[in-house]
């Protein structure tokens, strides 16, 4: 059985055409699940939208549409409520068969791949070489990873791009500092026993700021790097390789599906920047302002109402982020054949990307059929409602955050299940700790700032990863306690006759539309909210509908609903990059 909501939309569209003619075939049926089951299972609000076009009362329009609905096998009841809401109730047979269809396709839960596949490039994470990843990197990393997973699950060809900061003036001071390090210190660093790369960066910055002679040598080293000096490039490549190894280790601990092959750093685009300037000139977009090359994208004004420039080459010949982003977009559109490019960065870069996107359109480099999306997100705040930092005011390292998440989860689990063996306890603590860290981020409306609260994110109650992971464990524990092999339920007959059973099935049927809405809106919290609502419905079902104490077909059906719920929670969390533990 196909996507129920899509099927209803098609039926309503046909009814509109039958009632008012083919010129209204594109009217959006506005189908949504009802918030109160007493009104039915779905509600269509299209009559209000058509009222103005047709010059008729919404209720009269709704009546005319209902008279043309041809789906006796799908609906048991159709009502018109209020000013013209069309309430639809599915037949019991439709509900049962829909659940059986999902059960027959547990891996995908009957979520079909999209009809029109696209090549979607997702740009996310983007740390800087020679600097440790900090708490500020987690949002781009986990949001981008979740979006990439969902796009892939829906059938799109996904290309992940990690736009690492591996080029620029800071490498002059870094390389020069390492060149001047005592041999013993350098050997200790290379052996992993001396200063970390992050510490070396800090010390090189201190020397750059305090010593004019060193600063001059560092600037000369930048020139050598840009000119392709072999010795300088060798040191630069060591810095890049060391950082990439570190990034990879952090991603693995976080369970982020981002590999070294996905890295396309700023250095990759450096040889293309000159052509960007030439292409902008050819497109008659390049202007001069105080010795710099700039672009004036249409629609952007400064505080005084003057056209706002986007600098692409400084007066000293240096390129900027905008130049690199334009080159990256050209590469992604022309070389990777992207149909859609998604950039996941903090909201402070919103204007920057708006100007880059407008320039790409005006230059003709991004045709209208290529979708460009900036996915902005807010700041992680401490309980004092200031950017989340250590008590001493330092930026929190991402690895320290991971360590603390695992440690806190281990403490909670030890209290709840002290008999768990050591190895299992460590594995579960990792799964729960990392899951809670990610979920706390993904479950918030990404554009908003959110308060980082360990107690809330690790709670087994409320909209948290721990609550969902525990719900999954509870679902699956039924099979262990009942000595039932879940695979034996393949082809089971579903009898969702009780209200709590029906609500479970209706929620399961919403998954395809929820995933598509995430892909359209780029808002992962829509999926977290859905999973939380499903888990809440399951707990209600578990209390009202005995599973192991029931008998015959009823018992088989309820076991199947437990399995469907568990699989949906597990699959849904996996799409967010979160694992489910075997026990808690």
DADAQUI-V664627 format. One record per residue. N is the residue number from 1. RES is the residue in one letter. PSI is psi as a letter, one per 40 degrees, with the letter a starting at -180 (NA if undefined). OMEGA is omega as a letter, one per 30 degrees, with the letter a starting at -180 (999 if undefined). D_FIRST is the distance of its C-alpha to the first C-alpha in Angstrom with 1 decimal. Layout:
<<N:RES:PSI:OMEGA:D_FIRST> <N:RES:PSI:OMEGA:D_FIRST>>
This chain:
<<1:X:h:a:0.0> <2:X:i:l:3.8> <3:X:h:a:6.8> <4:X:d:a:7.6> <5:X:d:l:11.2> <6:X:d:l:11.0> <7:X:d:l:9.3> <8:X:d:l:12.2> <9:X:d:l:14.6> <10:X:d:l:14.0> <11:X:d:l:14.6> <12:X:d:l:17.6> <13:X:d:l:18.9> <14:X:d:l:18.9> <15:X:d:l:20.7> <16:X:d:l:23.2> <17:X:d:l:24.0> <18:X:d:a:24.5> <19:X:d:a:26.7> <20:X:e:l:28.7> <21:X:i:a:28.4> <22:X:e:l:26.9> <23:X:e:l:29.2> <24:X:f:a:27.0> <25:X:d:a:23.8> <26:X:e:l:24.0> <27:X:h:a:24.3> <28:X:h:a:22.3> <29:X:e:l:20.3> <30:X:f:l:21.1> <31:X:h:l:18.1> <32:X:i:l:18.7> <33:X:i:l:18.0> <34:X:i:l:20.9> <35:X:d:l:23.8> <36:X:h:a:24.7> <37:X:e:a:22.3> <38:X:e:l:24.8> <39:X:e:a:23.8> <40:X:a:a:20.1> <41:X:d:l:17.1> <42:X:i:l:17.2> <43:X:h:l:20.1> <44:X:h:a:20.8> <45:X:f:a:24.3> <46:X:d:a:24.6> <47:X:d:l:27.3> <48:X:d:l:29.8> <49:X:d:a:29.3> <50:X:e:a:29.7> <51:X:d:a:32.8> <52:X:d:a:35.2> <53:X:d:a:34.1> <54:X:e:a:34.2> <55:X:f:l:37.1> <56:X:i:l:35.6> <57:X:h:a:35.0> <58:X:d:a:31.6> <59:X:d:l:31.2> <60:X:d:l:32.0> <61:X:d:l:29.4> <62:X:d:l:26.7> <63:X:d:a:27.8> <64:X:d:l:27.6> <65:X:d:a:24.1> <66:X:d:l:22.9> <67:X:d:a:24.6> <68:X:e:l:22.6> <69:X:h:a:19.1> <70:X:g:a:17.3> <71:X:f:a:14.3> <72:X:d:a:15.7> <73:X:e:a:12.6> <74:X:d:a:11.2> <75:X:h:l:14.6> <76:X:e:a:17.3> <77:X:h:l:19.8> <78:X:h:a:20.8> <79:X:i:l:24.1> <80:X:h:a:26.4> <81:X:i:l:28.4> <82:X:b:a:31.4> <83:X:e:a:32.2> <84:X:f:l:28.9> <85:X:h:l:25.9> <86:X:h:a:22.9> <87:X:h:a:21.3> <88:X:h:l:17.9> <89:X:h:a:16.8> <90:X:i:l:13.4> <91:X:i:l:13.8> <92:X:d:l:14.3> <93:X:d:l:11.9> <94:X:d:l:9.0> <95:X:d:a:10.6> <96:X:d:a:11.0> <97:X:d:l:7.7> <98:X:d:l:6.3> <99:X:d:l:9.5> <100:X:d:l:9.3> <101:X:d:l:6.4> <102:X:d:l:8.9> <103:X:d:a:11.7> <104:X:e:a:10.9> <105:X:f:a:11.3> <106:X:d:a:14.2> <107:X:d:a:16.0> <108:X:e:l:13.7> <109:X:f:l:11.7> <110:X:f:l:8.5> <111:X:h:a:10.7> <112:X:i:l:10.7> <113:X:i:a:14.3> <114:X:i:l:15.8> <115:X:d:a:16.2> <116:X:g:a:19.9> <117:X:i:l:21.5> <118:X:i:l:24.8> <119:X:h:a:27.8> <120:X:h:l:28.3> <121:X:h:l:31.7> <122:X:h:a:32.1> <123:X:h:a:35.8> <124:X:i:l:36.4> <125:X:c:l:38.9> <126:X:f:l:42.0> <127:X:i:l:44.8> <128:X:h:l:48.4> <129:X:i:l:50.4> <130:X:e:l:53.2> <131:X:i:l:51.8> <132:X:i:l:49.9> <133:X:h:a:46.5> <134:X:a:a:46.7> <135:X:d:a:44.6> <136:X:e:a:44.1> <137:X:e:a:42.1> <138:X:d:a:39.4> <139:X:d:l:37.5> <140:X:d:a:37.1> <141:X:d:a:36.3> <142:X:d:l:33.6> <143:X:d:l:31.9> <144:X:d:l:32.0> <145:X:d:a:30.7> <146:X:d:l:27.7> <147:X:d:l:26.8> <148:X:d:l:27.2> <149:X:d:a:24.9> <150:X:d:l:22.1> <151:X:d:a:22.7> <152:X:d:a:22.6> <153:X:d:l:19.3> <154:X:e:l:17.7> <155:X:e:l:19.0> <156:X:i:l:22.3> <157:X:h:a:25.6> <158:X:h:l:27.6> <159:X:h:l:31.4> <160:X:h:a:33.2> <161:X:h:l:36.7> <162:X:g:a:39.3> <163:X:g:a:42.0> <164:X:i:l:44.8> <165:X:g:a:48.2> <166:X:f:a:50.4> <167:X:i:l:52.9> <168:X:a:a:55.6> <169:X:d:a:59.0> <170:X:d:a:58.3> <171:X:d:l:58.3> <172:X:d:a:61.9> <173:X:d:l:63.1> <174:X:d:a:60.9> <175:X:d:a:62.1> <176:X:d:l:65.6> <177:X:d:a:65.6> <178:X:d:l:64.3> <179:X:d:a:66.9> <180:X:e:l:69.6> <181:X:i:l:68.4> <182:X:i:a:70.9> <183:X:d:a:70.0> <184:X:d:l:69.6> <185:X:d:a:67.2> <186:X:d:l:65.1> <187:X:d:l:65.1> <188:X:d:l:64.1> <189:X:d:a:61.2> <190:X:d:l:60.0> <191:X:e:l:60.3> <192:X:e:a:58.1> <193:X:e:a:61.1> <194:X:a:l:62.4> <195:X:i:l:61.1> <196:X:i:l:57.4> <197:X:d:l:56.3> <198:X:d:l:55.6> <199:X:d:l:59.1> <200:X:d:l:60.6> <201:X:d:a:58.8> <202:X:d:a:60.3> <203:X:d:l:63.8> <204:X:d:l:63.7> <205:X:d:l:62.7> <206:X:d:l:65.7> <207:X:d:a:68.0> <208:X:d:a:66.7> <209:X:d:a:67.4> <210:X:d:a:70.7> <211:X:h:a:72.4> <212:X:d:a:73.1> <213:X:d:l:74.1> <214:X:d:l:70.9> <215:X:d:l:68.8> <216:X:d:l:70.6> <217:X:d:l:70.0> <218:X:d:l:66.3> <219:X:d:l:66.1> <220:X:d:l:67.8> <221:X:d:l:65.3> <222:X:d:l:62.5> <223:X:d:l:64.2> <224:X:d:l:64.5> <225:X:d:a:60.8> <226:X:d:l:59.9> <227:X:e:l:62.4> <228:X:f:l:60.9> <229:X:h:a:63.8> <230:X:d:a:63.0> <231:X:d:a:64.3> <232:X:d:a:62.5> <233:X:d:l:59.2> <234:X:d:l:59.6> <235:X:d:l:59.9> <236:X:d:a:57.1> <237:X:d:l:54.8> <238:X:d:l:55.8> <239:X:d:a:54.8> <240:X:d:a:51.4> <241:X:d:a:50.7> <242:X:d:l:51.8> <243:X:d:a:49.6> <244:X:d:l:46.6> <245:X:d:l:47.1> <246:X:d:l:47.3> <247:X:d:a:44.1> <248:X:d:l:42.2> <249:X:d:l:43.4> <250:X:d:l:42.4> <251:X:d:l:38.9> <252:X:d:l:38.5> <253:X:d:a:39.7> <254:X:e:a:37.2> <255:X:f:a:34.3> <256:X:h:a:34.0> <257:X:g:a:32.3> <258:X:h:a:35.2> <259:X:i:l:37.6> <260:X:d:l:41.0> <261:X:e:a:39.4> <262:X:e:a:37.7> <263:X:h:l:41.1> <264:X:g:a:42.5> <265:X:i:l:45.5> <266:X:d:a:47.8> <267:X:d:a:50.1> <268:X:d:a:47.6> <269:X:e:a:47.8> <270:X:d:l:51.6> <271:X:e:a:52.5> <272:X:e:a:50.3> <273:X:d:l:51.9> <274:X:d:l:54.8> <275:X:d:l:52.5> <276:X:d:l:50.6> <277:X:d:l:53.9> <278:X:d:a:54.7> <279:X:d:l:51.4> <280:X:d:l:51.8> <281:X:d:l:55.2> <282:X:d:l:54.0> <283:X:e:l:51.4> <284:X:f:l:54.4> <285:X:e:a:52.9> <286:X:h:l:55.5> <287:X:i:l:58.2> <288:X:h:l:61.2> <289:X:h:l:61.9> <290:X:f:l:64.8> <291:X:e:l:64.8> <292:X:i:l:61.0> <293:X:h:a:58.3> <294:X:i:l:55.7> <295:X:i:l:52.9> <296:X:g:a:52.5> <297:X:h:a:48.8> <298:X:h:l:48.4> <299:X:e:a:47.8> <300:X:h:a:49.4> <301:X:i:l:52.7> <302:X:a:a:55.0> <303:X:d:a:56.6> <304:X:e:l:59.2> <305:X:e:l:56.8> <306:X:i:l:57.6> <307:X:h:a:55.1> <308:X:h:a:53.8> <309:X:i:l:54.3> <310:X:h:a:52.1> <311:X:h:l:54.5> <312:X:e:l:53.5> <313:X:h:a:57.0> <314:X:i:a:59.7> <315:X:d:l:63.3> <316:X:e:l:64.1> <317:X:e:a:61.5> <318:X:i:l:58.9> <319:X:i:a:55.2> <320:X:i:l:52.9> <321:X:d:a:49.3> <322:X:d:a:48.4> <323:X:d:l:49.7> <324:X:d:l:47.7> <325:X:d:l:44.5> <326:X:d:l:45.0> <327:X:d:l:45.6> <328:X:d:l:42.5> <329:X:d:l:40.4> <330:X:d:l:42.0> <331:X:d:a:41.2> <332:X:d:a:37.6> <333:X:d:a:37.1> <334:X:d:a:39.3> <335:X:d:a:39.1> <336:X:e:l:35.7> <337:X:f:a:34.0> <338:X:h:l:32.4> <339:X:d:a:30.0> <340:X:h:l:30.1> <341:X:h:a:32.8> <342:X:h:l:32.4> <343:X:h:a:35.7> <344:X:h:l:35.7> <345:X:i:a:39.2> <346:X:i:a:41.0> <347:X:e:l:41.4> <348:X:e:l:45.0> <349:X:e:a:44.0> <350:X:d:a:42.0> <351:X:d:l:44.8> <352:X:d:a:45.5> <353:X:d:l:42.0> <354:X:d:l:42.0> <355:X:d:l:45.2> <356:X:d:a:44.0> <357:X:d:a:40.8> <358:X:d:l:43.0> <359:X:d:l:45.4> <360:X:d:l:42.7> <361:X:d:a:41.6> <362:X:d:l:45.2> <363:X:e:a:46.2> <364:X:e:a:43.3> <365:X:d:l:42.1> <366:X:g:l:38.7> <367:X:i:a:37.3> <368:X:d:a:35.1> <369:X:e:l:31.9> <370:X:h:a:32.6> <371:X:h:l:31.5> <372:X:h:a:34.0> <373:X:h:l:33.2> <374:X:h:a:35.6> <375:X:g:a:34.2> <376:X:i:l:37.2> <377:X:i:a:37.6> <378:X:a:a:40.3> <379:X:i:l:42.9> <380:X:h:a:42.9> <381:X:i:l:45.6> <382:X:i:a:47.7> <383:X:e:l:48.4> <384:X:e:l:51.3> <385:X:f:l:48.9> <386:X:i:l:50.5> <387:X:h:a:48.8> <388:X:h:a:48.1> <389:X:i:l:51.1> <390:X:i:l:53.3> <391:X:d:l:56.1> <392:X:e:l:58.5> <393:X:e:a:56.5> <394:X:i:l:55.2> <395:X:h:a:51.8> <396:X:h:l:49.7> <397:X:i:a:48.8> <398:X:d:a:45.2> <399:X:d:l:46.1> <400:X:d:l:48.1> <401:X:d:l:45.1> <402:X:d:l:43.0> <403:X:d:a:45.9> <404:X:d:l:46.1> <405:X:d:a:42.4> <406:X:d:a:42.5> <407:X:d:l:45.8> <408:X:d:l:44.8> <409:X:d:l:41.5> <410:X:d:l:43.7> <411:X:d:l:46.0> <412:X:d:a:43.3> <413:X:d:l:41.7> <414:X:d:l:45.1> <415:X:d:a:45.7> <416:X:d:a:42.3> <417:X:g:a:42.4> <418:X:e:a:45.9> <419:X:e:a:45.4> <420:X:h:a:42.9> <421:X:i:a:44.6> <422:X:d:a:46.0> <423:X:d:l:43.7> <424:X:d:a:40.5> <425:X:d:l:41.8> <426:X:d:a:42.5> <427:X:d:a:39.1> <428:X:d:l:37.3> <429:X:d:l:39.7> <430:X:d:a:38.8> <431:X:d:a:35.1> <432:X:d:a:35.5> <433:X:d:l:38.3> <434:X:d:l:36.6> <435:X:d:a:33.3> <436:X:d:l:35.1> <437:X:d:a:37.1> <438:X:d:a:34.0> <439:X:d:l:31.9> <440:X:d:l:34.9> <441:X:d:a:34.9> <442:X:d:a:31.2> <443:X:e:l:30.7> <444:X:i:l:33.3> <445:X:h:a:32.8> <446:X:d:a:34.1> <447:X:e:a:36.5> <448:X:i:l:38.4> <449:X:i:l:41.1> <450:X:i:a:40.4> <451:X:h:l:42.8> <452:X:h:a:42.8> <453:X:h:a:43.1> <454:X:d:a:43.0> <455:X:d:a:43.0> <456:X:d:a:40.0> <457:X:d:a:37.9> <458:X:e:a:38.6> <459:X:i:l:38.1> <460:X:e:l:35.8> <461:X:i:l:35.1> <462:X:a:a:33.4> <463:X:g:a:31.1> <464:X:i:l:32.3> <465:X:d:a:31.2> <466:X:d:l:33.2> <467:X:d:a:31.4> <468:X:d:l:27.9> <469:X:d:l:29.3> <470:X:d:l:30.9> <471:X:d:l:27.7> <472:X:d:a:26.0> <473:X:d:l:29.1> <474:X:d:l:29.1> <475:X:d:a:25.5> <476:X:d:l:26.4> <477:X:d:l:29.8> <478:X:d:a:28.3> <479:X:d:l:27.4> <480:X:d:a:31.0> <481:X:d:a:32.6> <482:X:e:a:30.6> <483:X:f:a:31.2> <484:X:h:l:27.5> <485:X:h:a:26.0> <486:X:d:a:22.6> <487:X:e:l:21.5> <488:X:e:a:22.1> <489:X:e:l:19.0> <490:X:h:a:16.7> <491:X:e:a:14.6> <492:X:i:l:16.0> <493:X:h:a:15.0> <494:X:h:l:14.4> <495:X:g:a:16.6> <496:X:g:a:16.7> <497:X:d:l:19.3> <498:X:i:a:21.9> <499:X:d:a:21.9> <500:X:d:l:22.2> <501:X:d:a:19.2> <502:X:d:a:17.1> <503:X:d:l:18.4> <504:X:d:a:17.4> <505:X:d:a:13.7> <506:X:d:l:13.9> <507:X:d:l:15.8> <508:X:d:a:13.5> <509:X:e:a:10.8> <510:X:e:a:13.6> <511:X:d:a:14.2> <512:X:d:a:12.7> <513:X:d:l:14.8> <514:X:d:a:17.7> <515:X:d:l:18.0> <516:X:d:l:18.0> <517:X:d:l:20.6> <518:X:d:l:22.7> <519:X:d:a:22.7> <520:X:d:a:23.7> <521:X:e:a:26.2> <522:X:f:a:27.4> <523:X:g:a:27.6> <524:X:d:a:26.6> <525:X:e:l:27.5> <526:X:d:l:24.3> <527:X:d:l:22.6> <528:X:d:l:25.5> <529:X:d:l:25.3> <530:X:d:a:21.6> <531:X:d:l:22.4> <532:X:d:l:25.4> <533:X:d:l:23.7> <534:X:d:a:21.1> <535:X:d:l:24.1> <536:X:d:l:26.0> <537:X:d:l:23.3> <538:X:d:a:23.3> <539:X:d:l:27.1> <540:X:d:l:26.9> <541:X:d:a:24.4> <542:X:d:a:26.8> <543:X:d:a:29.7> <544:X:d:a:28.3> <545:X:g:l:26.3> <546:X:h:a:28.4> <547:X:c:a:26.4> <548:X:d:l:29.0> <549:X:e:l:31.0> <550:X:i:a:28.3> <551:X:i:l:27.9> <552:X:b:a:25.8> <553:X:d:l:22.1> <554:X:d:l:22.6> <555:X:d:l:24.0> <556:X:d:a:21.3> <557:X:d:a:18.6> <558:X:d:l:20.7> <559:X:d:l:21.5> <560:X:d:l:17.8> <561:X:d:l:17.6> <562:X:d:a:20.7> <563:X:d:l:19.3> <564:X:d:l:16.2> <565:X:d:l:18.7> <566:X:d:a:21.2> <567:X:d:l:18.9> <568:X:d:l:17.8> <569:X:d:a:21.4> <570:X:d:l:22.6> <571:X:d:a:20.2> <572:X:d:l:20.9> <573:X:d:l:24.6> <574:X:d:l:24.6> <575:X:e:l:23.3> <576:X:e:a:26.4> <577:X:f:a:28.6> <578:X:h:a:29.1> <579:X:i:l:29.2> <580:X:h:a:28.6> <581:X:i:l:31.6> <582:X:d:l:31.5> <583:X:i:l:33.9> <584:X:NA:999:35.8>>
